[in-house]
Amino acid sequence: MRESSNEPDRLPNAPHPRETLALVGHVRQERSFLDALRSERLHHAWLLGGPEGIGKASFAYRAARFLLASGDPLVRAGSVESLAMPEEDPATRRVMAQSHPDLHLLRRTVKPDGKGVTSNIPVDSVRRVIDRFGASAAEGGWRVCIVDSAEDMDRSSANALLKLLEEPPPRALFLIVAHAPGRALPTIRSRCRLLTFDALDEGAVAEAGRLALERMGSPFDASALMRAASLADGSVRRALTYVSPETLALVEAVRARLDALPGVDLTALLALAEDVAGRAGESDFAIMIDTIQSWLAAHLHAHAHAGAARLAPLAEVWEKLGRAAREVETYNLDRRPLVISMFHDLSEAVRRSRAA
């Protein structure tokens, strides 16, 4: 399987969701979709909500393959327990090759100059999809549009898509991936059926990671994959990012500093700051930020019942961390002072949270 470097929704060295045929977990979600199809009341728009990297986009392509395969999907749904389609099916192959005329994808795109990708889904991309849905289906059956993701739509692109959701043509399905569905425009949410996806347990993350690495033909260490899965907070995407020895060592070092809070080992912290400094540390800095945000998210979720007074310090430091990380990237600032101040802020936030 080839790695593509110009797809913003592809994780390096991992299969793209359209190439991922096995779906680990999410049996309830498949059953809900199949039940809706069998009842002949399949809603035209689904908001696939849940944490990033747990298989929502893979589910969307899985559903698309099922509807776009030859024959009546309603008849097919009556005799199966999942949305799985064989790899040799012509529709499966065309979806994987991005050549099916009735599958449309909305995502961030490569900039016209070829340098980097757009920060949002361009409104012109949405308008092109609207034009295509205004014509007949190329193969006379279903048409599917996958939006990956809702967070990448600005107000202009979301409002353009809304027009299509308000007056969809027959046999049209919209699958909108949403990492934080509550933040989607209320008008978008109101026209979609919400299908929520939960983070996977460690065993499922490791299994999905194994399948992905094997599909890519990538060698991997099973014990390292299990360690990565244990640190991934239910995200296969995160586990695949962590599985290399160097990244795994960095994540474990960051987590060790986080788990020691409110205590701060200045010597270890200075070593960590040095590791993510300089141009060579750009990707390591991003991994560190993601690890901290994941750790904060887990703590906020675990103590959701504790009340606002206890959660507020952690929420505040989350916002401050995000702003500081964006400023470092925008203005190319030295990362070392940020790492030191960040952990001191985290230490104070944990202390205040425990005292509340």
GIBEL-V582805 format. One record per residue. N is the residue number from 1. RES is the residue in three letters. PHI is phi in whole degrees, 0 to 359 (* if undefined). OMEGA is omega in radians with two decimals (NA if undefined). Layout:
# GIBEL-V582805
N;RES;PHI;OMEGA + N;RES;PHI;OMEGA
This chain:
# GIBEL-V582805
1;MET;*;-3.07 + 2;ARG;277;2.99 + 3;GLU;269;3.12 + 4;SER;252;-3.06 + 5;SER;261;-3.05 + 6;ASN;247;3.12 + 7;GLU;244;-3.08 + 8;PRO;293;3.14 + 9;ASP;261;3.09 + 10;ARG;253;3.03 + 11;LEU;278;-3.14 + 12;PRO;306;3.09 + 13;ASN;65;3.06 + 14;ALA;225;3.11 + 15;PRO;294;3.04 + 16;HIS;293;3.11 + 17;PRO;307;3.13 + 18;ARG;289;3.13 + 19;GLU;262;-3.10 + 20;THR;268;-3.06 + 21;LEU;270;3.13 + 22;ALA;269;3.10 + 23;LEU;239;-3.12 + 24;VAL;271;-3.09 + 25;GLY;77;3.05 + 26;HIS;62;3.09 + 27;VAL;295;-3.14 + 28;ARG;300;-3.12 + 29;GLN;293;3.09 + 30;GLU;297;-3.14 + 31;ARG;295;3.14 + 32;SER;297;-3.14 + 33;PHE;294;3.14 + 34;LEU;296;3.12 + 35;ASP;299;3.12 + 36;ALA;295;3.13 + 37;LEU;292;-3.14 + 38;ARG;297;-3.11 + 39;SER;283;-3.07 + 40;GLU;62;3.08 + 41;ARG;233;3.14 + 42;LEU;290;3.14 + 43;HIS;298;-3.05 + 44;HIS;283;-3.10 + 45;ALA;219;-3.13 + 46;TRP;237;3.04 + 47;LEU;261;-3.09 + 48;LEU;269;-2.97 + 49;GLY;253;3.09 + 50;GLY;158;-3.10 + 51;PRO;303;-3.12 + 52;GLU;290;2.99 + 53;GLY;85;-3.08 + 54;ILE;254;3.07 + 55;GLY;117;-3.11 + 56;LYS;293;3.12 + 57;ALA;293;3.08 + 58;SER;299;3.07 + 59;PHE;298;-3.11 + 60;ALA;300;3.12 + 61;TYR;292;3.10 + 62;ARG;297;3.10 + 63;ALA;295;3.14 + 64;ALA;298;3.14 + 65;ARG;300;-3.12 + 66;PHE;296;-3.11 + 67;LEU;285;-3.04 + 68;LEU;272;3.11 + 69;ALA;294;-3.11 + 70;SER;295;-3.09 + 71;GLY;94;-3.09 + 72;ASP;275;3.14 + 73;PRO;297;3.10 + 74;LEU;295;3.09 + 75;VAL;295;-3.13 + 76;ARG;297;-3.11 + 77;ALA;296;-3.11 + 78;GLY;287;-3.05 + 79;SER;235;-3.10 + 80;VAL;231;3.12 + 81;GLU;249;-3.14 + 82;SER;212;3.14 + 83;LEU;269;-3.07 + 84;ALA;298;3.03 + 85;MET;235;-3.11 + 86;PRO;294;-3.11 + 87;GLU;295;-3.11 + 88;GLU;279;3.10 + 89;ASP;298;-3.11 + 90;PRO;303;3.14 + 91;ALA;294;3.10 + 92;THR;301;-3.11 + 93;ARG;295;-3.13 + 94;ARG;287;3.06 + 95;VAL;296;3.13 + 96;MET;297;-3.13 + 97;ALA;271;-3.11 + 98;GLN;58;-3.08 + 99;SER;239;3.13 + 100;HIS;280;-3.04 + 101;PRO;289;-3.11 + 102;ASP;253;3.01 + 103;LEU;248;-3.11 + 104;HIS;240;-3.08 + 105;LEU;237;3.03 + 106;LEU;247;3.13 + 107;ARG;204;3.03 + 108;ARG;298;-3.05 + 109;THR;236;3.05 + 110;VAL;293;3.13 + 111;LYS;296;-3.11 + 112;PRO;306;-3.13 + 113;ASP;277;3.12 + 114;GLY;78;-3.10 + 115;LYS;256;3.12 + 116;GLY;83;-3.11 + 117;VAL;238;3.12 + 118;THR;293;3.14 + 119;SER;281;3.14 + 120;ASN;222;3.00 + 121;ILE;288;-3.09 + 122;PRO;298;3.13 + 123;VAL;297;3.10 + 124;ASP;297;3.09 + 125;SER;296;3.12 + 126;VAL;296;-3.13 + 127;ARG;296;3.09 + 128;ARG;295;3.10 + 129;VAL;295;3.10 + 130;ILE;302;3.13 + 131;ASP;298;-3.12 + 132;ARG;292;3.12 + 133;PHE;285;3.07 + 134;GLY;283;3.10 + 135;ALA;261;3.13 + 136;SER;287;3.07 + 137;ALA;298;-3.07 + 138;ALA;300;-3.08 + 139;GLU;246;3.02 + 140;GLY;76;-3.12 + 141;GLY;244;3.14 + 142;TRP;282;2.93 + 143;ARG;236;-3.08 + 144;VAL;233;3.03 + 145;CYS;238;3.08 + 146;ILE;254;3.08 + 147;VAL;252;-3.10 + 148;ASP;225;0.26 + 149;SER;221;3.11 + 150;ALA;301;-3.13 + 151;GLU;294;-3.13 + 152;ASP;269;3.07 + 153;MET;266;2.97 + 154;ASP;275;-3.05 + 155;ARG;298;-3.12 + 156;SER;295;-3.12 + 157;SER;291;3.11 + 158;ALA;294;3.14 + 159;ASN;293;3.09 + 160;ALA;295;3.11 + 161;LEU;295;-3.12 + 162;LEU;303;-3.14 + 163;LYS;300;3.13 + 164;LEU;285;3.12 + 165;LEU;292;-3.12 + 166;GLU;288;-3.10 + 167;GLU;226;-3.09 + 168;PRO;286;3.04 + 169;PRO;287;3.11 + 170;PRO;299;3.10 + 171;ARG;50;3.05 + 172;ALA;240;-3.13 + 173;LEU;231;3.10 + 174;PHE;243;3.13 + 175;LEU;243;-3.01 + 176;ILE;250;3.10 + 177;VAL;286;-3.11 + 178;ALA;221;3.12 + 179;HIS;284;3.08 + 180;ALA;222;-3.01 + 181;PRO;301;3.13 + 182;GLY;294;-3.13 + 183;ARG;268;3.10 + 184;ALA;293;3.12 + 185;LEU;305;3.13 + 186;PRO;307;3.14 + 187;THR;293;3.05 + 188;ILE;290;-3.11 + 189;ARG;301;-3.06 + 190;SER;293;-3.11 + 191;ARG;257;-3.12 + 192;CYS;240;2.92 + 193;ARG;269;-3.12 + 194;LEU;277;3.04 + 195;LEU;239;-3.03 + 196;THR;270;3.12 + 197;PHE;242;-3.13 + 198;ASP;261;3.02 + 199;ALA;300;-3.12 + 200;LEU;279;3.03 + 201;ASP;282;-3.03 + 202;GLU;301;-3.13 + 203;GLY;297;3.14 + 204;ALA;291;3.10 + 205;VAL;298;3.14 + 206;ALA;296;3.14 + 207;GLU;295;3.13 + 208;ALA;296;3.09 + 209;GLY;297;3.12 + 210;ARG;299;3.14 + 211;LEU;299;-3.14 + 212;ALA;295;-3.11 + 213;LEU;293;3.11 + 214;GLU;293;3.14 + 215;ARG;295;3.10 + 216;MET;279;-3.08 + 217;GLY;72;-3.08 + 218;SER;266;3.06 + 219;PRO;292;3.13 + 220;PHE;206;3.11 + 221;ASP;262;-3.05 + 222;ALA;299;-3.13 + 223;SER;291;3.09 + 224;ALA;294;3.11 + 225;LEU;296;3.11 + 226;MET;294;3.09 + 227;ARG;295;3.11 + 228;ALA;297;3.13 + 229;ALA;297;-3.13 + 230;SER;291;-3.13 + 231;LEU;258;-2.93 + 232;ALA;270;3.12 + 233;ASP;51;3.02 + 234;GLY;84;-3.07 + 235;SER;253;3.08 + 236;VAL;294;3.13 + 237;ARG;303;-3.12 + 238;ARG;293;3.13 + 239;ALA;298;3.12 + 240;LEU;292;3.07 + 241;THR;290;-3.05 + 242;TYR;278;-2.83 + 243;VAL;289;3.11 + 244;SER;292;-3.06 + 245;PRO;304;-3.11 + 246;GLU;293;-3.14 + 247;THR;292;3.14 + 248;LEU;299;3.11 + 249;ALA;296;3.12 + 250;LEU;296;-3.12 + 251;VAL;299;-3.14 + 252;GLU;294;3.09 + 253;ALA;293;3.11 + 254;VAL;295;-3.13 + 255;ARG;297;3.10 + 256;ALA;298;3.10 + 257;ARG;293;3.14 + 258;LEU;290;-3.10 + 259;ASP;291;3.12 + 260;ALA;276;-3.12 + 261;LEU;299;0.22 + 262;PRO;278;3.08 + 263;GLY;290;-3.14 + 264;VAL;229;3.05 + 265;ASP;270;-3.01 + 266;LEU;297;-3.13 + 267;THR;297;3.12 + 268;ALA;295;-3.13 + 269;LEU;292;3.10 + 270;LEU;296;3.10 + 271;ALA;295;3.11 + 272;LEU;295;3.13 + 273;ALA;299;3.13 + 274;GLU;292;-3.12 + 275;ASP;297;-3.06 + 276;VAL;258;3.13 + 277;ALA;273;3.06 + 278;GLY;79;-3.09 + 279;ARG;298;-3.11 + 280;ALA;293;-3.10 + 281;GLY;263;-3.08 + 282;GLU;302;-3.13 + 283;SER;292;3.10 + 284;ASP;295;3.11 + 285;PHE;297;3.12 + 286;ALA;296;3.09 + 287;ILE;296;3.13 + 288;MET;298;3.13 + 289;ILE;299;3.13 + 290;ASP;298;-3.14 + 291;THR;296;3.12 + 292;ILE;295;-3.14 + 293;GLN;296;3.09 + 294;SER;296;3.13 + 295;TRP;296;3.10 + 296;LEU;296;-3.13 + 297;ALA;299;3.13 + 298;ALA;296;3.13 + 299;HIS;291;3.11 + 300;LEU;297;3.13 + 301;HIS;292;-3.09 + 302;ALA;294;-3.08 + 303;HIS;248;-3.10 + 304;ALA;301;-3.12 + 305;HIS;276;-2.97 + 306;ALA;279;3.10 + 307;GLY;98;-3.02 + 308;ALA;297;-3.07 + 309;ALA;300;-3.11 + 310;ARG;277;-3.10 + 311;LEU;277;-3.03 + 312;ALA;305;-3.12 + 313;PRO;300;3.14 + 314;LEU;289;3.10 + 315;ALA;295;3.14 + 316;GLU;295;-3.11 + 317;VAL;289;3.03 + 318;TRP;301;-3.14 + 319;GLU;298;-3.13 + 320;LYS;295;3.12 + 321;LEU;298;-3.13 + 322;GLY;299;3.13 + 323;ARG;296;-3.09 + 324;ALA;296;3.14 + 325;ALA;296;3.12 + 326;ARG;295;3.14 + 327;GLU;294;3.12 + 328;VAL;299;-3.14 + 329;GLU;291;-3.07 + 330;THR;293;-3.02 + 331;TYR;257;3.09 + 332;ASN;54;-3.10 + 333;LEU;277;3.06 + 334;ASP;294;-3.06 + 335;ARG;280;-3.04 + 336;ARG;299;3.11 + 337;PRO;298;3.13 + 338;LEU;296;-3.14 + 339;VAL;300;-3.14 + 340;ILE;297;-3.10 + 341;SER;293;-3.14 + 342;MET;299;-3.11 + 343;PHE;288;3.04 + 344;HIS;292;3.07 + 345;ASP;295;3.10 + 346;LEU;296;3.11 + 347;SER;300;-3.14 + 348;GLU;293;3.14 + 349;ALA;296;3.12 + 350;VAL;294;3.12 + 351;ARG;297;3.14 + 352;ARG;294;-3.14 + 353;SER;296;-3.13 + 354;ARG;291;-3.13 + 355;ALA;280;-3.05 + 356;ALA;289;NA
